[in-house]
Amino acid sequence: MSEETRAGGRFGDAFSIAATTFAVVALVFAVFAFVFSSQATERAQSAKNEVAHKLATGPAATSTTSSAVLAGHPSVQITEREYSIVPDVASVASGPVRFQVSNVGQSGHEFNVVRTDLDPRALPVNADSATVITNAAGIERVGAVDTTIKPAATKSGSFDLQPGNYVLFCNLPGHYQQGMATRFTVT
């Protein structure tokens, strides 16, 4: 065999080894990416399931058989997040009602109560401030938890509610328009 053939063969062998090594390394990275992506997806699903379980069984969803109910005053658990307000019950009997409001979202929220027959999505809004006009015709302002509720915080407020339709909502600028309102009924 000539010297040129051996040199070409060596170059060809070196190239083949480099290409094979590169392909093996790329394959290993692809396998790791797939495995870690699958694990990340599983961890995300597990975390999602854990949050759903906590919301279903934790403080935001505790039974209304609390000491306040036993004393004859219902306690309503409220869960706030971007951008929803969810009470654990849709209706209570008239009289003193304690709202326990938990913010499980990423930003601060408010909790307001108005008595109105208007649809929860049809409250009048101030165009300049992007907030609900709580003294408009057809709306009776009942009250609010007096401070912004920070993420992971819980605040409470008690109100004497008469029979009728109410709307519970966040009145931070823009939050109501993004869906933070719900109907609540007092019988």
N, C-alpha and C positions, 0 to 999 in steps of 0.2 A: 504494500500500500504506500502511496506517495506521501510526502511530507504535507502537502496541501490538503489531502483528504483527511489526514489525522488532525490537522489544525482546525479544519472545518467541522470535523466530528466533535472535537473538544468544544468548539464554540457552540455547536448545535446541542451538545449534551449540557453545557452550562446554561444555555437559554431554556432548555426543557426543564432543567432542575429549578431555575428561577420562576418559570411560569407555573410549574406544579406547586412550588412553595407558595406563590402568590394566591393560587386558586384554593389551596388548603386553608391558608390564613383567612381569605375572604369567606370561605364556607364556615369556618369556626366563628367568625364575627356574625355571620347571618344566623347561625344557630343560637348564639348568645342573644342576639337582638330579638329573635322570635321567642325564646324562653323568657327573657326579661319582660318583653312586651306582654306575653300571656300572663306572667306573674303580676305585672302592673295592672292589667285588666281585672284579674281575679281580686287583687287588693282593693281596687276601686269599687268593684261590685260588692265586696265584703264590707267596705266602709259604708257604701250606700245602704246596704241591708241593715247594718248596725244603727245608722241614723234613723232609718224607718222604724226599726224596732224600738229605739229610745223614744221616738215621737209617739209611737203607739202605746208604749207602756210606761214611759217616764213621767216626770212632773207635769209636762205640758198636756198629758192625756190621763191624768189620774181621775179616778171616779169622783163623782160629785157627792160621795158619802163622807165628805170631810167634816171636821168638827163644826164648821160654819153651817153646813147643811143640817147637821144634827141639832144645832141650836135654832134651826128654822130659817137660816139665811143662806141662800145658795151661793156657791163659789163656782165661777166659770173660769176654766183654764183657756187662755188665748195663746196661740202660737203665731208669731209674726216672723216674716222673712221677706226677701225680695221676690216678688211684690205681692204678698197675700197676707190676709188675716184669717185665721181659722179658729173658731171657738169649738170647744169639745162638745157643746150642746147648741142647738139652734133656738131653743126656747126655754124660758124659766117662768115661774110664777111671780106675780107682782110683789113688790116690797124691796127691802134692802138686798142688793146683789154685789158681791165682791168679785171683781175681775182680777185674776192673777195673770199678768201678761209677760210671756217669755219671748225674748228676741233671739231666734236661732239663726238669724241672717248675718250678713257681713257688714252691714251699715246700721246706723242708728234709725230708730223708728219712733213714732208717737202712737198714742192710743186715745181716740176720741169717741164720744158717744153722743148721738143726736137722735131725737124722736122725730120721725117723719114717715109719711106714706109714699114718698118718692122712691123710685127704684134706686138701689145702691149705686148704680153707674150713672145716675142722672142728677146728682147733686150739683148746684150751681158752683162754678169755679171762677175765681178772680184771675183774669188773664195775665195781669202784671206779676202777681206773686205765685201763681200756679198752685193755689190752695183753695180748699172748700170755703165758701162764704157761709159761716155757721149762723149768721143772724138773718138769713134770707127768708122770704115768705115761705111758709110750709115746713120750716125747720125749727125745732126747739132744741137749743144746745143744752145737754144734760150735764156734761162735764168731760174731763180728760185726766189721764195720769199726767201729773204736772211737769214732768221732765222728759227729755228724749231718752228713750231706753237704748242703752248701748248694746252692741253685740254680746251675746252670752249672758246678758243681765235679765233679771226679772223684777218687775215693779207691780204694785197693785193699787187699785182704787175701788172705793165702794160708792154706790149710787142707789138712791131710792127710786126704783123704776115702777111706773104706772103701766097698766095694760096698754098695749099698742105695738106699733112697728118701729124699729130702731135701725140705725145704720152704725156700724163700728168701722172706723177708718183711721188711716195715718194721714196727718195733714202737713207733713214736711213737703216742701215744694216738689211737685211732680209725682209724688208717691201715690196719691189718690188716682191720678190719671193712668198710672201703670198697673192698677188693679187692686190696690190695698184698701178694699172696702167689702163689707159683707152685711147681709140682712140679719137681724136678730129680733126675735119676737118675745113679748112679755104677755102672759095670759092672766 
